[in-house]
Amino acid sequence: RECMQRAGVKPDILMLSTLISAFANAGRLDLALDVYYNDMPEHDLRPNVVTYNALIRACGRDGHVHRAYGVFNDMLKGGVKPDIITFL
């Protein structure tokens, strides 16, 4: 994230969703959640189904079932329709 900031790159939803997935795959749920709760609002970006799926999967994989359910509720409240991947 810092590299993007130093380079003056304005993140888009694809970049931040990819960061969430990368952090989650590296076992850094804390950083994935930081992107979701801080970076996305800071850049006025709305999560899409890919973003939510990556975050729900990361929470579930790390045993944070209640947090995964909370993200799922955020998804529904945000008007994002779950897809088949959401329920895997």
HUJO-V345245 format. One line per field, one symbol per residue. phi: phi as a letter, one per 20 degrees, with the letter a starting at -180 (. if undefined). burial: # if it has 24 or more other C-alpha atoms within 12 Angstrom, else .. A space follows every 10 residues. Layout:
phi: ???
burial: ???
This chain:
phi: .fffffemee fdfffffffg fffffemdgg ffffffedff fgdlddfdff gfffffffff feneffffff fgfggfffme efdgfgee
burial: .......... #.#.###### ####....## ###.###.## .....##### ########## .......#.. ##.##..... .#...#..
